[in-house]
């Protein structure tokens, strides 16, 4: 049987896949089984921060594989401790809990918020305010946090204790804070799955002020926006706010599964022994890869991400067949006049891999994609939109 037939016969039918079998890659280029080359602007949905088969990442991962590939969290290993220290040093957060994915990182954030609020305000204080059109994961609880009815329809009943307000509606958020016993406010600074929609700076700062005024925790979901994606180490740094909890994943591991929940001063001691756990969380191989990624996200790289993002905005804004361009850094949404899926298919035929998000073509290339490849890919997208 051919690979595609095996895949279709034995894997759960949860993805509509493109007719491409990727067999190898290097950096921002991948090749299929026929030897055809593609420019990758998907980054594994924002995961491969330095592209495919990155040399420094490979060296870090394989070196750790040769030492110890896994130990339980009942013992000390160096990579998770060193990674946690670097995350705290660079963000001002105090402690880190490692898990396997963004959904799990958000689950941890929710658990911390509820435990903190219950201990401080009472057991009835557990509701979390999130935004309509947001996305926080696919577990039953993170689906409940996700403010999109489409994701709720098939999986009722969801975990109770979430209320949603429209992005930008600060008065609505204040009203919900008056009528509910809120524990926290949870947001994405850029709604990725919601269509690459950045929140307004004034709104984010207003929510932070509301959280401070009402003694609520501010949780920022940086699963897709974090680790250099927006031209800052974390997207909230573009907004002038200081969260109490930050969740992240995707680009942190560089291609291996790793989630992280960063805990600020208010909640640094909320979790005690036995309160939470993860068998594979903090896996030393995954953390070694993440250390390699994080160490290279420096000021020079972030400036380059911003410059490349500016280039994409200049290139697509006002171009024939393009209605709008949204995003930040190398998290870009291009809204074409044509259906976005049609544009993505046309790009695929011309050797460029893109994603969709709602009605937009979504671009999440490697942070270090060479400018020459970015220009080639942009030309293909422009032609597909026109």
FIFILUM-896200 format. One record per residue (C-alpha): x, y, z; residue number from 0; residue in three letters. Coordinates in steps of 0.02 Angstrom, whole numbers, plus 50000, padded with zeros to 5 digits. Layout:
N
+-------+-------+-------+-------+------+
!    xx !    yy !    zz ! marti ! fido !
+-------+-------+-------+-------+------+
!     X !     Y !     Z !   NUM !  Ala !
...
+-------+-------+-------+-------+------+
This chain:
386
+-------+-------+-------+-------+------+
!    xx !    yy !    zz ! marti ! fido !
+-------+-------+-------+-------+------+
! 50000 ! 50000 ! 50000 !     0 !  Unk !
! 50057 ! 50178 ! 49965 !     1 !  Unk !
! 50085 ! 50291 ! 50113 !     2 !  Unk !
! 49931 ! 50396 ! 50078 !     3 !  Unk !
! 49822 ! 50239 ! 50075 !     4 !  Unk !
! 49897 ! 50176 ! 50239 !     5 !  Unk !
! 49869 ! 50346 ! 50317 !     6 !  Unk !
! 49688 ! 50351 ! 50260 !     7 !  Unk !
! 49656 ! 50173 ! 50316 !     8 !  Unk !
! 49730 ! 50180 ! 50491 !     9 !  Unk !
! 49739 ! 50360 ! 50555 !    10 !  Unk !
! 49587 ! 50443 ! 50632 !    11 !  Unk !
! 49502 ! 50548 ! 50500 !    12 !  Unk !
! 49525 ! 50715 ! 50588 !    13 !  Unk !
! 49628 ! 50811 ! 50459 !    14 !  Unk !
! 49593 ! 50860 ! 50279 !    15 !  Unk !
! 49768 ! 50836 ! 50211 !    16 !  Unk !
! 49852 ! 50914 ! 50061 !    17 !  Unk !
! 49908 ! 50786 ! 49931 !    18 !  Unk !
! 50093 ! 50804 ! 49975 !    19 !  Unk !
! 50206 ! 50677 ! 50059 !    20 !  Unk !
! 50350 ! 50769 ! 50140 !    21 !  Unk !
! 50503 ! 50658 ! 50150 !    22 !  Unk !
! 50643 ! 50780 ! 50191 !    23 !  Unk !
! 50684 ! 50961 ! 50219 !    24 !  Unk !
! 50813 ! 51089 ! 50268 !    25 !  Unk !
! 50776 ! 51259 ! 50338 !    26 !  Unk !
! 50627 ! 51334 ! 50248 !    27 !  Unk !
! 50627 ! 51209 ! 50105 !    28 !  Unk !
! 50550 ! 51035 ! 50101 !    29 !  Unk !
! 50543 ! 50900 ! 49969 !    30 !  Unk !
! 50409 ! 50772 ! 49927 !    31 !  Unk !
! 50427 ! 50591 ! 49873 !    32 !  Unk !
! 50451 ! 50643 ! 49691 !    33 !  Unk !
! 50592 ! 50762 ! 49733 !    34 !  Unk !
! 50486 ! 50917 ! 49708 !    35 !  Unk !
! 50539 ! 51063 ! 49817 !    36 !  Unk !
! 50423 ! 51179 ! 49914 !    37 !  Unk !
! 50453 ! 51340 ! 50011 !    38 !  Unk !
! 50376 ! 51314 ! 50182 !    39 !  Unk !
! 50280 ! 51462 ! 50254 !    40 !  Unk !
! 50186 ! 51355 ! 50380 !    41 !  Unk !
! 50325 ! 51313 ! 50503 !    42 !  Unk !
! 50225 ! 51161 ! 50557 !    43 !  Unk !
! 50092 ! 51288 ! 50614 !    44 !  Unk !
! 50220 ! 51398 ! 50698 !    45 !  Unk !
! 50322 ! 51257 ! 50775 !    46 !  Unk !
! 50487 ! 51242 ! 50680 !    47 !  Unk !
! 50557 ! 51409 ! 50737 !    48 !  Unk !
! 50722 ! 51386 ! 50643 !    49 !  Unk !
! 50654 ! 51277 ! 50504 !    50 !  Unk !
! 50670 ! 51092 ! 50466 !    51 !  Unk !
! 50822 ! 50993 ! 50522 !    52 !  Unk !
! 50906 ! 51147 ! 50596 !    53 !  Unk !
! 51088 ! 51104 ! 50633 !    54 !  Unk !
! 51102 ! 51182 ! 50806 !    55 !  Unk !
! 50937 ! 51108 ! 50862 !    56 !  Unk !
! 50985 ! 50937 ! 50794 !    57 !  Unk !
! 51150 ! 50941 ! 50886 !    58 !  Unk !
! 51067 ! 50988 ! 51051 !    59 !  Unk !
! 50933 ! 50855 ! 51035 !    60 !  Unk !
! 51046 ! 50713 ! 50980 !    61 !  Unk !
! 51175 ! 50753 ! 51114 !    62 !  Unk !
! 51041 ! 50739 ! 51248 !    63 !  Unk !
! 50972 ! 50579 ! 51169 !    64 !  Unk !
! 51144 ! 50503 ! 51194 !    65 !  Unk !
! 51140 ! 50546 ! 51379 !    66 !  Unk !
! 50964 ! 50508 ! 51440 !    67 !  Unk !
! 50805 ! 50521 ! 51337 !    68 !  Unk !
! 50683 ! 50522 ! 51484 !    69 !  Unk !
! 50676 ! 50520 ! 51673 !    70 !  Unk !
! 50524 ! 50548 ! 51782 !    71 !  Unk !
! 50504 ! 50716 ! 51868 !    72 !  Unk !
! 50548 ! 50630 ! 52032 !    73 !  Unk !
! 50731 ! 50654 ! 51983 !    74 !  Unk !
! 50837 ! 50802 ! 51927 !    75 !  Unk !
! 50895 ! 50825 ! 51748 !    76 !  Unk !
! 50981 ! 50979 ! 51683 !    77 !  Unk !
! 50882 ! 51033 ! 51527 !    78 !  Unk !
! 50714 ! 51074 ! 51610 !    79 !  Unk !
! 50797 ! 51168 ! 51753 !    80 !  Unk !
! 50907 ! 51269 ! 51635 !    81 !  Unk !
! 50761 ! 51305 ! 51519 !    82 !  Unk !
! 50650 ! 51361 ! 51663 !    83 !  Unk !
! 50787 ! 51477 ! 51725 !    84 !  Unk !
! 50806 ! 51556 ! 51554 !    85 !  Unk !
! 50618 ! 51578 ! 51532 !    86 !  Unk !
! 50605 ! 51662 ! 51702 !    87 !  Unk !
! 50760 ! 51770 ! 51678 !    88 !  Unk !
! 50698 ! 51836 ! 51511 !    89 !  Unk !
! 50518 ! 51868 ! 51562 !    90 !  Unk !
! 50525 ! 51913 ! 51746 !    91 !  Unk !
! 50411 ! 51767 ! 51787 !    92 !  Unk !
! 50454 ! 51661 ! 51939 !    93 !  Unk !
! 50421 ! 51476 ! 51904 !    94 !  Unk !
! 50379 ! 51361 ! 51759 !    95 !  Unk !
! 50275 ! 51203 ! 51740 !    96 !  Unk !
! 50316 ! 51100 ! 51586 !    97 !  Unk !
! 50190 ! 50995 ! 51490 !    98 !  Unk !
! 50173 ! 50924 ! 51314 !    99 !  Unk !
! 50066 ! 51048 ! 51216 !   100 !  Unk !
! 49982 ! 51216 ! 51213 !   101 !  Unk !
! 49817 ! 51142 ! 51267 !   102 !  Unk !
! 49900 ! 51066 ! 51420 !   103 !  Unk !
! 49991 ! 51228 ! 51458 !   104 !  Unk !
! 49822 ! 51316 ! 51457 !   105 !  Unk !
! 49745 ! 51180 ! 51567 !   106 !  Unk !
! 49882 ! 51213 ! 51693 !   107 !  Unk !
! 49852 ! 51401 ! 51684 !   108 !  Unk !
! 49666 ! 51374 ! 51717 !   109 !  Unk !
! 49701 ! 51257 ! 51863 !   110 !  Unk !
! 49822 ! 51380 ! 51941 !   111 !  Unk !
! 49698 ! 51524 ! 51922 !   112 !  Unk !
! 49556 ! 51426 ! 52001 !   113 !  Unk !
! 49661 ! 51362 ! 52147 !   114 !  Unk !
! 49729 ! 51536 ! 52181 !   115 !  Unk !
! 49557 ! 51616 ! 52176 !   116 !  Unk !
! 49476 ! 51481 ! 52281 !   117 !  Unk !
! 49607 ! 51499 ! 52416 !   118 !  Unk !
! 49601 ! 51689 ! 52415 !   119 !  Unk !
! 49416 ! 51727 ! 52380 !   120 !  Unk !
! 49319 ! 51567 ! 52406 !   121 !  Unk !
! 49271 ! 51408 ! 52314 !   122 !  Unk !
! 49134 ! 51496 ! 52215 !   123 !  Unk !
! 49262 ! 51610 ! 52131 !   124 !  Unk !
! 49311 ! 51505 ! 51980 !   125 !  Unk !
! 49241 ! 51587 ! 51822 !   126 !  Unk !
! 49366 ! 51643 ! 51690 !   127 !  Unk !
! 49329 ! 51780 ! 51564 !   128 !  Unk !
! 49391 ! 51745 ! 51387 !   129 !  Unk !
! 49361 ! 51825 ! 51218 !   130 !  Unk !
! 49244 ! 51781 ! 51078 !   131 !  Unk !
! 49340 ! 51718 ! 50926 !   132 !  Unk !
! 49483 ! 51661 ! 51038 !   133 !  Unk !
! 49558 ! 51487 ! 51037 !   134 !  Unk !
! 49640 ! 51399 ! 51185 !   135 !  Unk !
! 49647 ! 51214 ! 51141 !   136 !  Unk !
! 49549 ! 51056 ! 51108 !   137 !  Unk !
! 49528 ! 50975 ! 51278 !   138 !  Unk !
! 49354 ! 50986 ! 51353 !   139 !  Unk !
! 49407 ! 51126 ! 51469 !   140 !  Unk !
! 49507 ! 51228 ! 51343 !   141 !  Unk !
! 49364 ! 51208 ! 51218 !   142 !  Unk !
! 49253 ! 51288 ! 51350 !   143 !  Unk !
! 49379 ! 51429 ! 51363 !   144 !  Unk !
! 49377 ! 51449 ! 51174 !   145 !  Unk !
! 49249 ! 51580 ! 51126 !   146 !  Unk !
! 49192 ! 51501 ! 50963 !   147 !  Unk !
! 49027 ! 51406 ! 50956 !   148 !  Unk !
! 49088 ! 51300 ! 50811 !   149 !  Unk !
! 49210 ! 51209 ! 50924 !   150 !  Unk !
! 49076 ! 51180 ! 51057 !   151 !  Unk !
! 48939 ! 51098 ! 50955 !   152 !  Unk !
! 48992 ! 50915 ! 50957 !   153 !  Unk !
! 49062 ! 50898 ! 51132 !   154 !  Unk !
! 48931 ! 50954 ! 51256 !   155 !  Unk !
! 48928 ! 50969 ! 51403 !   156 !  Unk !
! 49087 ! 51071 ! 51416 !   157 !  Unk !
! 49174 ! 51118 ! 51577 !   158 !  Unk !
! 49073 ! 51257 ! 51660 !   159 !  Unk !
! 49147 ! 51418 ! 51724 !   160 !  Unk !
! 49188 ! 51521 ! 51570 !   161 !  Unk !
! 49108 ! 51680 ! 51503 !   162 !  Unk !
! 49153 ! 51767 ! 51340 !   163 !  Unk !
! 49154 ! 51947 ! 51283 !   164 !  Unk !
! 49185 ! 52023 ! 51112 !   165 !  Unk !
! 49364 ! 52080 ! 51082 !   166 !  Unk !
! 49371 ! 52268 ! 51105 !   167 !  Unk !
! 49217 ! 52276 ! 51218 !   168 !  Unk !
! 49296 ! 52339 ! 51377 !   169 !  Unk !
! 49128 ! 52395 ! 51447 !   170 !  Unk !
! 49062 ! 52219 ! 51421 !   171 !  Unk !
! 49212 ! 52147 ! 51514 !   172 !  Unk !
! 49182 ! 52267 ! 51658 !   173 !  Unk !
! 48999 ! 52216 ! 51665 !   174 !  Unk !
! 49043 ! 52031 ! 51674 !   175 !  Unk !
! 49168 ! 52069 ! 51813 !   176 !  Unk !
! 49023 ! 52147 ! 51911 !   177 !  Unk !
! 48899 ! 52005 ! 51881 !   178 !  Unk !
! 49014 ! 51853 ! 51898 !   179 !  Unk !
! 49136 ! 51790 ! 52028 !   180 !  Unk !
! 49285 ! 51798 ! 51913 !   181 !  Unk !
! 49452 ! 51717 ! 51948 !   182 !  Unk !
! 49546 ! 51776 ! 51793 !   183 !  Unk !
! 49546 ! 51854 ! 51621 !   184 !  Unk !
! 49624 ! 51746 ! 51484 !   185 !  Unk !
! 49670 ! 51815 ! 51312 !   186 !  Unk !
! 49776 ! 51792 ! 51157 !   187 !  Unk !
! 49856 ! 51957 ! 51105 !   188 !  Unk !
! 49833 ! 51899 ! 50925 !   189 !  Unk !
! 49688 ! 51781 ! 50892 !   190 !  Unk !
! 49778 ! 51656 ! 50780 !   191 !  Unk !
! 49648 ! 51523 ! 50741 !   192 !  Unk !
! 49520 ! 51663 ! 50745 !   193 !  Unk !
! 49594 ! 51740 ! 50588 !   194 !  Unk !
! 49761 ! 51818 ! 50639 !   195 !  Unk !
! 49672 ! 51964 ! 50725 !   196 !  Unk !
! 49779 ! 52073 ! 50840 !   197 !  Unk !
! 49694 ! 52149 ! 50991 !   198 !  Unk !
! 49700 ! 52338 ! 51008 !   199 !  Unk !
! 49835 ! 52398 ! 51129 !   200 !  Unk !
! 49709 ! 52505 ! 51225 !   201 !  Unk !
! 49594 ! 52356 ! 51249 !   202 !  Unk !
! 49732 ! 52243 ! 51316 !   203 !  Unk !
! 49791 ! 52378 ! 51434 !   204 !  Unk !
! 49611 ! 52407 ! 51487 !   205 !  Unk !
! 49591 ! 52223 ! 51529 !   206 !  Unk !
! 49753 ! 52227 ! 51628 !   207 !  Unk !
! 49689 ! 52377 ! 51725 !   208 !  Unk !
! 49523 ! 52289 ! 51756 !   209 !  Unk !
! 49615 ! 52135 ! 51820 !   210 !  Unk !
! 49716 ! 52242 ! 51940 !   211 !  Unk !
! 49563 ! 52338 ! 51998 !   212 !  Unk !
! 49459 ! 52181 ! 52030 !   213 !  Unk !
! 49604 ! 52075 ! 52096 !   214 !  Unk !
! 49592 ! 51954 ! 51948 !   215 !  Unk !
! 49735 ! 51857 ! 51871 !   216 !  Unk !
! 49785 ! 51904 ! 51693 !   217 !  Unk !
! 49826 ! 51751 ! 51587 !   218 !  Unk !
! 49904 ! 51775 ! 51415 !   219 !  Unk !
! 49899 ! 51627 ! 51296 !   220 !  Unk !
! 50062 ! 51635 ! 51197 !   221 !  Unk !
! 50049 ! 51461 ! 51119 !   222 !  Unk !
! 50057 ! 51528 ! 50941 !   223 !  Unk !
! 50116 ! 51707 ! 50970 !   224 !  Unk !
! 50264 ! 51668 ! 51082 !   225 !  Unk !
! 50448 ! 51630 ! 51061 !   226 !  Unk !
! 50491 ! 51770 ! 50942 !   227 !  Unk !
! 50345 ! 51749 ! 50822 !   228 !  Unk !
! 50284 ! 51930 ! 50832 !   229 !  Unk !
! 50454 ! 52014 ! 50839 !   230 !  Unk !
! 50457 ! 52015 ! 51030 !   231 !  Unk !
! 50502 ! 51865 ! 51137 !   232 !  Unk !
! 50319 ! 51857 ! 51189 !   233 !  Unk !
! 50177 ! 51954 ! 51110 !   234 !  Unk !
! 50118 ! 52033 ! 51272 !   235 !  Unk !
! 50284 ! 52128 ! 51274 !   236 !  Unk !
! 50217 ! 52229 ! 51126 !   237 !  Unk !
! 50069 ! 52286 ! 51232 !   238 !  Unk !
! 50151 ! 52355 ! 51389 !   239 !  Unk !
! 50065 ! 52235 ! 51509 !   240 !  Unk !
! 50131 ! 52111 ! 51637 !   241 !  Unk !
! 50031 ! 51948 ! 51647 !   242 !  Unk !
! 50017 ! 51841 ! 51802 !   243 !  Unk !
! 50021 ! 51681 ! 51699 !   244 !  Unk !
! 50088 ! 51648 ! 51524 !   245 !  Unk !
! 50060 ! 51488 ! 51427 !   246 !  Unk !
! 50165 ! 51440 ! 51277 !   247 !  Unk !
! 50212 ! 51292 ! 51167 !   248 !  Unk !
! 50230 ! 51271 ! 50977 !   249 !  Unk !
! 50390 ! 51364 ! 50930 !   250 !  Unk !
! 50470 ! 51336 ! 51100 !   251 !  Unk !
! 50514 ! 51155 ! 51066 !   252 !  Unk !
! 50567 ! 51186 ! 50886 !   253 !  Unk !
! 50481 ! 51027 ! 50827 !   254 !  Unk !
! 50467 ! 50919 ! 50982 !   255 !  Unk !
! 50312 ! 50924 ! 51094 !   256 !  Unk !
! 50335 ! 51045 ! 51237 !   257 !  Unk !
! 50217 ! 51161 ! 51329 !   258 !  Unk !
! 50260 ! 51282 ! 51468 !   259 !  Unk !
! 50157 ! 51379 ! 51594 !   260 !  Unk !
! 50252 ! 51527 ! 51667 !   261 !  Unk !
! 50195 ! 51582 ! 51839 !   262 !  Unk !
! 50216 ! 51760 ! 51901 !   263 !  Unk !
! 50244 ! 51823 ! 52077 !   264 !  Unk !
! 50062 ! 51812 ! 52132 !   265 !  Unk !
! 50047 ! 51628 ! 52090 !   266 !  Unk !
! 50225 ! 51563 ! 52102 !   267 !  Unk !
! 50182 ! 51460 ! 52257 !   268 !  Unk !
! 50003 ! 51412 ! 52210 !   269 !  Unk !
! 50048 ! 51236 ! 52153 !   270 !  Unk !
! 50116 ! 51119 ! 52285 !   271 !  Unk !
! 50173 ! 50938 ! 52280 !   272 !  Unk !
! 50040 ! 50828 ! 52201 !   273 !  Unk !
! 49932 ! 50973 ! 52139 !   274 !  Unk !
! 49979 ! 50945 ! 51957 !   275 !  Unk !
! 50089 ! 50831 ! 51853 !   276 !  Unk !
! 50141 ! 50771 ! 51682 !   277 !  Unk !
! 50235 ! 50611 ! 51643 !   278 !  Unk !
! 50320 ! 50681 ! 51489 !   279 !  Unk !
! 50319 ! 50864 ! 51541 !   280 !  Unk !
! 50497 ! 50931 ! 51550 !   281 !  Unk !
! 50565 ! 50787 ! 51447 !   282 !  Unk !
! 50754 ! 50819 ! 51440 !   283 !  Unk !
! 50766 ! 50795 ! 51251 !   284 !  Unk !
! 50624 ! 50916 ! 51216 !   285 !  Unk !
! 50697 ! 51042 ! 51339 !   286 !  Unk !
! 50871 ! 51027 ! 51262 !   287 !  Unk !
! 50796 ! 51070 ! 51093 !   288 !  Unk !
! 50701 ! 51216 ! 51171 !   289 !  Unk !
! 50859 ! 51284 ! 51251 !   290 !  Unk !
! 50939 ! 51286 ! 51079 !   291 !  Unk !
! 50790 ! 51383 ! 51012 !   292 !  Unk !
! 50772 ! 51507 ! 51153 !   293 !  Unk !
! 50958 ! 51548 ! 51163 !   294 !  Unk !
! 50954 ! 51606 ! 50981 !   295 !  Unk !
! 50801 ! 51717 ! 50995 !   296 !  Unk !
! 50904 ! 51873 ! 51031 !   297 !  Unk !
! 50881 ! 52057 ! 50991 !   298 !  Unk !
! 50957 ! 52039 ! 50818 !   299 !  Unk !
! 50841 ! 51897 ! 50769 !   300 !  Unk !
! 50689 ! 51988 ! 50837 !   301 !  Unk !
! 50735 ! 52143 ! 50736 !   302 !  Unk !
! 50750 ! 52034 ! 50582 !   303 !  Unk !
! 50578 ! 51957 ! 50616 !   304 !  Unk !
! 50504 ! 52131 ! 50627 !   305 !  Unk !
! 50590 ! 52185 ! 50466 !   306 !  Unk !
! 50527 ! 52032 ! 50371 !   307 !  Unk !
! 50353 ! 52059 ! 50440 !   308 !  Unk !
! 50359 ! 52240 ! 50381 !   309 !  Unk !
! 50411 ! 52178 ! 50209 !   310 !  Unk !
! 50260 ! 52061 ! 50200 !   311 !  Unk !
! 50142 ! 52199 ! 50255 !   312 !  Unk !
! 50213 ! 52319 ! 50123 !   313 !  Unk !
! 50205 ! 52185 ! 49989 !   314 !  Unk !
! 50025 ! 52131 ! 50016 !   315 !  Unk !
! 49940 ! 52291 ! 50074 !   316 !  Unk !
! 49841 ! 52361 ! 49928 !   317 !  Unk !
! 49899 ! 52224 ! 49808 !   318 !  Unk !
! 49776 ! 52163 ! 49675 !   319 !  Unk !
! 49656 ! 52036 ! 49748 !   320 !  Unk !
! 49704 ! 52074 ! 49929 !   321 !  Unk !
! 49572 ! 52150 ! 50044 !   322 !  Unk !
! 49672 ! 52164 ! 50205 !   323 !  Unk !
! 49832 ! 52113 ! 50294 !   324 !  Unk !
! 49836 ! 52079 ! 50481 !   325 !  Unk !
! 49956 ! 52011 ! 50611 !   326 !  Unk !
! 50124 ! 52056 ! 50683 !   327 !  Unk !
! 50303 ! 52005 ! 50645 !   328 !  Unk !
! 50303 ! 51837 ! 50555 !   329 !  Unk !
! 50125 ! 51796 ! 50604 !   330 !  Unk !
! 50033 ! 51866 ! 50454 !   331 !  Unk !
! 49857 ! 51848 ! 50387 !   332 !  Unk !
! 49819 ! 51896 ! 50207 !   333 !  Unk !
! 49634 ! 51914 ! 50167 !   334 !  Unk !
! 49610 ! 51883 ! 49980 !   335 !  Unk !
! 49457 ! 51927 ! 49876 !   336 !  Unk !
! 49453 ! 51744 ! 49823 !   337 !  Unk !
! 49418 ! 51608 ! 49951 !   338 !  Unk !
! 49576 ! 51583 ! 50057 !   339 !  Unk !
! 49575 ! 51395 ! 50028 !   340 !  Unk !
! 49577 ! 51424 ! 49840 !   341 !  Unk !
! 49731 ! 51536 ! 49856 !   342 !  Unk !
! 49820 ! 51408 ! 49966 !   343 !  Unk !
! 49787 ! 51271 ! 49838 !   344 !  Unk !
! 49855 ! 51381 ! 49697 !   345 !  Unk !
! 50011 ! 51417 ! 49800 !   346 !  Unk !
! 50036 ! 51232 ! 49832 !   347 !  Unk !
! 50032 ! 51199 ! 49645 !   348 !  Unk !
! 50170 ! 51328 ! 49626 !   349 !  Unk !
! 50278 ! 51256 ! 49764 !   350 !  Unk !
! 50233 ! 51364 ! 49914 !   351 !  Unk !
! 50154 ! 51295 ! 50073 !   352 !  Unk !
! 50032 ! 51410 ! 50164 !   353 !  Unk !
! 49894 ! 51392 ! 50293 !   354 !  Unk !
! 49720 ! 51463 ! 50316 !   355 !  Unk !
! 49640 ! 51546 ! 50467 !   356 !  Unk !
! 49456 ! 51587 ! 50444 !   357 !  Unk !
! 49450 ! 51693 ! 50285 !   358 !  Unk !
! 49636 ! 51727 ! 50277 !   359 !  Unk !
! 49793 ! 51648 ! 50207 !   360 !  Unk !
! 49901 ! 51625 ! 50361 !   361 !  Unk !
! 50091 ! 51636 ! 50353 !   362 !  Unk !
! 50199 ! 51568 ! 50495 !   363 !  Unk !
! 50372 ! 51542 ! 50417 !   364 !  Unk !
! 50530 ! 51500 ! 50511 !   365 !  Unk !
! 50596 ! 51651 ! 50605 !   366 !  Unk !
! 50759 ! 51641 ! 50507 !   367 !  Unk !
! 50685 ! 51612 ! 50334 !   368 !  Unk !
! 50807 ! 51684 ! 50205 !   369 !  Unk !
! 50744 ! 51845 ! 50126 !   370 !  Unk !
! 50768 ! 51771 ! 49953 !   371 !  Unk !
! 50648 ! 51628 ! 49990 !   372 !  Unk !
! 50523 ! 51746 ! 50072 !   373 !  Unk !
! 50523 ! 51856 ! 49918 !   374 !  Unk !
! 50499 ! 51707 ! 49802 !   375 !  Unk !
! 50354 ! 51643 ! 49906 !   376 !  Unk !
! 50273 ! 51815 ! 49918 !   377 !  Unk !
! 50275 ! 51830 ! 49729 !   378 !  Unk !
! 50184 ! 51664 ! 49714 !   379 !  Unk !
! 50052 ! 51719 ! 49841 !   380 !  Unk !
! 50028 ! 51885 ! 49751 !   381 !  Unk !
! 49998 ! 51795 ! 49587 !   382 !  Unk !
! 49876 ! 51675 ! 49669 !   383 !  Unk !
! 49777 ! 51819 ! 49745 !   384 !  Unk !
! 49770 ! 51926 ! 49588 !   385 !  Unk !
+-------+-------+-------+-------+------+
